[in-house]
Amino acid sequence: MKKHNFSFDLTGLNTYTDEIGGLLLSEAIVKAKTPEICYIQAGVKGTQAINLLSSSISIGDGGCGWDSNSNSSATTFTQRNLATKLYKYQETLCPTSLREYWAGMFLNNPASNEELPLEEMIAELKVKEIQKFVEDKVWNATLSGDGYNGFYTTISSGTSGVNLVTSATTPSSSTMLTCVDEVIAACPDAIREDDDLVVFMSPQNYNNYVVNLRTANYFHFDPTSAGEEFITFHPATRIRVVGVPGLSGKNRIVLGKSSQMVIGVGLMDNSERLDMWYSRDNDEVRLQAQFNLASNIAFPENFVSNDLV
C-alpha cells in the first residue's frame, strides 16, 4: 500500500494571519479618513453609552453666607448611545485557478491550493476596501438598515439642537468660501475659539474650495498646510476644512468639534480581525473579517449644517 503524506506545511500563511491579521483590521477601521479625525471609542459591543459631562455656573454678589437660592450652578451628567452594528466580510479564493494566467508564476506548487500568491498585497487591498466601507457607513448609515444613523443624518435638521444655515448657498467653484463662511457664522460663540473645529465636505467640493481659494488670491493657504492632503485651514481662522469620501456626491457641509464626533468600534479581542487561511475541507483559501461599528455626536448644539443634500 502506498503511503501518502497529507500533512500541510502552512507555516508562512499561518504566521501571516496570526501576526498581522488583527493589526490589519484595526488599521482598516481606525485609519479610514473620517475616523482618523474623530474620537474613537473602542471596546463597544451592542449598545454602549457616550457618557457626557456638562457644566454651568452662576456668579452672584460677594459677601458672607451661602446664598443657595440665587445659586443656579449645575454639573450635569447625560448620555447618548452608540448602537453598533456587527458587519462581516467573507471571500473564497482558489489559487490553482490562476495557473493559466500571469499570477500563476507566483505559485510555488501550481497543483495545490495551500498557498496564495501575493497574499500580503491581497490583504492590504482588502484593508483599503474595508476602509471605504467604514468611511461610507460612519456618514451614511441609516437606522433602518444599520441600526444607527451616520453623521449625515445626525448633523442635520433631524437632530434637535443642531444649528442650521438659513438659505444656504449652493456649493460651486466660485462660492465655496461663502459656503464655509456660512457654517462658521452659524457656529455657537461658546465653541468658536476651540481648536478642534472642522468643516467637513465632499472631496469634489473640497476641490472646488481649493479653486475658490486660488481665484481669491489666497495662494499662501497651501492645501497641505494642516499636515495632510485634502485638509487646510480656512483663511484667518483655526478651523480646518476637510474633504471626506463619506460625503461624496453630496452638497452637505457640516462644522463641529471633531472630539465630539464619536465612532464606536470593538477591536479589543481576537474576534475582530482579518483572517486568511487554507480550508482543507473545501480545498481553498478563505478570508473573513467581522467588526462592530457605530457613530454619533456628543453635543448636537456644537454642530452646524447647511442641510443641503
GUKOL-20826 format. One record per residue (C-alpha): residue in three letters; x, y, z. Coordinates in pm, whole numbers, padded with zeros to 5 digits, always signed. Layout:
<recs>
ALAXYZ
...
</recs>
This chain:
<recs>
MET+00000+00000+00000
LYS+00137+00335-00098
LYS+00170+00587+00183
HIS+00052+00939+00110
ASN+00158+01246+00304
PHE-00150+01455+00378
SER+00020+01693+00618
PHE+00015+02058+00514
ASP+00301+02296+00573
LEU+00114+02624+00616
THR+00377+02795+00826
GLY+00406+03102+00607
LEU+00033+03157+00569
ASN-00050+03097+00935
THR+00229+03325+01055
TYR+00099+03598+00828
THR-00261+03583+00953
ASP-00177+03529+01321
GLU+00072+03813+01350
ILE-00079+04071+01116
GLY-00449+03992+01086
GLY-00571+04185+01389
LEU-00347+04479+01308
LEU-00473+04496+00952
LEU-00837+04516+01058
SER-00754+04779+01318
GLU-00585+04990+01052
ALA-00877+04937+00815
ILE-01129+05073+01065
VAL-00942+05337+01262
LYS-00736+05478+00974
ALA-01018+05547+00732
LYS-01037+05920+00651
THR-01305+06034+00898
PRO-01208+05805+01190
GLU-00855+05948+01174
ILE-01001+06290+01256
CYS-01273+06198+01504
TYR-01280+06039+01851
ILE-01263+05659+01863
GLN-01444+05478+02144
ALA-01307+05122+02145
GLY-01443+04810+02309
VAL-01803+04877+02202
LYS-02028+04575+02152
GLY-02403+04610+02106
THR-02516+04943+02253
GLN-02288+05148+02474
ALA-02340+05494+02618
ILE-02134+05801+02539
ASN-02106+05948+02887
LEU-02122+06326+02876
LEU-02035+06587+03134
SER-02155+06946+03109
SER-02142+07237+03350
SER-02288+07583+03406
ILE-02204+07834+03677
SER-02392+08123+03832
ILE-02192+08404+03990
GLY-02367+08646+04225
ASP-02272+08932+04454
GLY-01992+08870+04702
GLY-02036+08870+05079
CYS-02080+08642+05376
GLY-02317+08349+05388
TRP-02430+08077+05148
ASP-02689+08208+04906
SER-02839+07881+04787
ASN-03149+08046+04640
SER-02960+08253+04385
ASN-02700+07988+04307
SER-02812+07805+03994
SER-02477+07648+03907
ALA-02501+07289+03786
THR-02284+06992+03693
THR-02476+06756+03467
PHE-02416+06400+03351
THR-02601+06292+03035
GLN-02572+06011+02782
ARG-02609+05946+02412
ASN-02594+05593+02279
LEU-02363+05418+02035
ALA-02571+05134+01891
THR-02316+04929+01698
LYS-02381+04705+01402
LEU-02177+04387+01354
TYR-02053+04366+00995
LYS-01892+04066+00826
TYR-01677+04019+00516
GLN-01611+03673+00367
GLU-01443+03559+00047
THR-01307+03238-00100
LEU-01008+03213-00335
CYS-00887+02917-00541
PRO-00515+02965-00614
THR-00491+02688-00876
SER-00742+02873-01093
LEU-00457+03115-01156
ARG-00236+02855-01323
GLU-00311+02967-01679
TYR-00280+03338-01604
TRP+00009+03572-01525
ALA-00035+03532-01149
GLY+00038+03160-01187
MET+00410+03233-01199
PHE+00391+03315-00827
LEU+00252+02973-00733
ASN+00514+02755-00564
ASN+00306+02447-00635
PRO+00054+02506-00915
ALA-00128+02181-00831
SER-00201+02285-00472
ASN-00433+02536-00312
GLU-00236+02551+00010
GLU-00061+02875-00075
LEU-00192+03204-00206
PRO+00039+03418-00424
LEU+00077+03784-00336
GLU-00110+03721-00012
GLU+00015+04036+00160
MET-00085+04255-00134
ILE-00429+04092-00137
ALA-00473+04151+00236
GLU-00368+04515+00201
LEU-00618+04557-00082
LYS-00894+04416+00140
VAL-00793+04662+00411
LYS-00843+04951+00167
GLU-01183+04817+00067
ILE-01287+04788+00433
GLN-01167+05148+00486
LYS-01401+05263+00207
PHE-01687+05073+00366
VAL-01618+05220+00712
GLU-01588+05571+00571
ASP-01922+05538+00398
LYS-02102+05391+00699
VAL-01988+05644+00962
TRP-02152+05911+00745
ASN-02434+05734+00562
ALA-02555+05452+00785
THR-02930+05452+00841
LEU-03133+05349+01143
SER-03346+05116+00930
GLY-03054+04948+00754
ASP-02774+04957+01013
GLY-02936+05019+01350
TYR-02777+05364+01383
ASN-02765+05689+01189
GLY-02439+05817+01043
PHE-02313+06172+01075
TYR-02501+06278+00760
THR-02830+06226+00944
THR-02729+06319+01298
ILE-02572+06651+01193
SER-02887+06781+01025
SER-03226+06936+01088
GLY-03347+06594+01204
THR-03148+06620+01528
SER-03271+06864+01790
GLY-03012+07125+01881
VAL-02806+07121+01561
ASN-02752+07474+01425
LEU-02866+07530+01067
VAL-02760+07775+00798
THR-03051+07983+00675
SER-03085+07990+00294
ALA-02754+07811+00241
THR-02555+07889-00073
THR-02519+07606-00324
PRO-02156+07490-00340
SER-01958+07561-00656
SER-01603+07659-00751
SER-01698+08027-00711
THR-01899+08003-00386
MET-01708+07767-00156
LEU-01554+08041+00059
THR-01904+08177+00114
CYS-02036+07827+00194
VAL-01770+07777+00461
ASP-01822+08128+00598
GLU-02192+08049+00636
VAL-02141+07744+00858
ILE-01880+07932+01060
ALA-02124+08222+01107
ALA-02382+07977+01246
CYS-02128+07831+01490
PRO-02213+07896+01857
ASP-01994+08160+02021
ALA-01922+07923+02309
ILE-01704+07700+02089
ARG-01591+07945+01820
GLU-01238+07969+01961
ASP-01192+07596+02022
ASP-00900+07435+01840
ASP-01078+07117+01724
LEU-01336+07272+01490
VAL-01355+07105+01150
VAL-01562+07178+00839
PHE-01644+06857+00651
MET-01742+06842+00284
SER-01718+06605-00012
PRO-01384+06563-00194
GLN-01544+06723-00501
ASN-01647+07031-00307
TYR-01307+07042-00139
ASN-01152+07064-00487
ASN-01396+07348-00559
TYR-01287+07507-00233
VAL-00921+07497-00341
VAL-01015+07653-00676
ASN-01203+07927-00494
LEU-00901+07989-00270
ARG-00682+08024-00576
THR-00916+08258-00764
ALA-00949+08469-00447
ASN-00567+08503-00449
TYR-00519+08312-00124
PHE-00211+08142-00264
HIS-00041+08130+00074
PHE-00302+07886+00203
ASP-00147+07557+00100
PRO-00399+07266+00081
THR-00149+07061+00283
SER-00090+07330+00547
ALA-00277+07124+00805
GLY-00034+06838+00755
GLU-00245+06617+00528
GLU-00378+06608+00176
PHE-00738+06732+00148
ILE-00708+06932+00471
THR-00637+07304+00501
PHE-00715+07591+00736
HIS-00984+07839+00643
PRO-00825+08184+00591
ALA-00788+08391+00911
THR-00922+08108+01131
ARG-00801+07799+01316
ILE-01079+07595+01159
ARG-00974+07303+00941
VAL-01154+07231+00614
VAL-01159+06864+00514
GLY-01277+06666+00215
VAL-01405+06322+00318
PRO-01520+06036+00091
GLY-01820+05973+00316
LEU-01983+06288+00175
SER-01905+06209-00190
GLY-02176+06324-00427
LYS-02340+06547-00165
ASN-02357+06922-00109
ARG-02385+06875+00267
ILE-02130+07087+00458
VAL-02107+07045+00834
LEU-01899+07204+01107
GLY-01835+07074+01454
LYS-01590+06966+01720
SER-01402+06661+01595
SER-01354+06545+01956
GLN-01732+06519+01989
MET-01781+06311+01673
VAL-01767+05965+01827
ILE-01706+05643+01633
GLY-01768+05322+01825
VAL-01561+05014+01740
GLY-01474+04681+01903
LEU-01109+04594+01833
MET-01048+04472+02187
ASP-01027+04097+02125
ASN-00923+03842+01864
SER-01276+03805+01726
GLU-01233+04126+01530
ARG-00954+04059+01285
LEU-00888+03997+00918
ASP-00808+03628+00884
MET-00678+03433+00585
TRP-00640+03055+00599
TYR-00636+02738+00394
SER-00953+02530+00431
ARG-00868+02163+00383
ASP-01236+02062+00371
ASN-01306+02300+00083
ASP-00957+02298-00074
GLU-00949+02677-00098
VAL-00813+02985+00074
ARG-01071+03175+00278
LEU-01078+03531+00406
GLN-01303+03664+00679
ALA-01342+03975+00890
GLN-01602+04076+01148
PHE-01618+04411+01321
ASN-01852+04638+01514
LEU-01914+04996+01405
ALA-02131+05291+01504
SER-02121+05670+01504
ASN-02290+05951+01694
ILE-02228+06307+01812
ALA-02190+06408+02174
PHE-02349+06755+02193
PRO-02571+06846+01892
GLU-02565+07214+01994
ASN-02195+07221+01899
PHE-02260+07131+01536
VAL-02369+07323+01227
SER-02512+07201+00897
ASN-02602+07373+00572
ASP-02862+07090+00547
LEU-02826+07058+00169
VAL-02850+06712+00016
</recs>
